[in-house]
Amino acid sequence: VQLVESGGGLVQVGGSLRLSCAASGFTFSSYAMTWYRQAPGKERELVATISSRAGSTDYADSVKGRFTISRDNAKNTVYLQMNSLKPEDTAVYYCKVATRPNWGQGTQVTVSS
């Protein structure tokens, strides 16, 4: 299993970013996918989940209404569209196969005020 996140960066409060996670080494379309984040000094937290066929999604209360998870099974890629970013969204963002222990290297998101 290989997961490669990209799309992070520095953005001002209220800005937007779109994260991507390219997956390989498994049958991508058969698995739910998740995005997690970890801020400095804090535990890693689940941000969003999408089912294998994109029929259902779920979000942490802290990002509901601002973040959107999506996937393209033809491209083996999962996305996280992040709008109305806040300083508290600053973290390293990781994608993960919902039922597998493998993590990508993460991508840093920094929201400056």
Secondary structure, DSSP 8 states (H G I E B T S, - for coil): -EEEEE--EEEETT--EEEEEEEESS-GGGS-EEEEEE-TTS--EEEEEE-TTSS-EEE-TTTTTTEEEEEETTTTEEEEEE-S--GGG-EEEEEEETTS--B---EEEEEE-
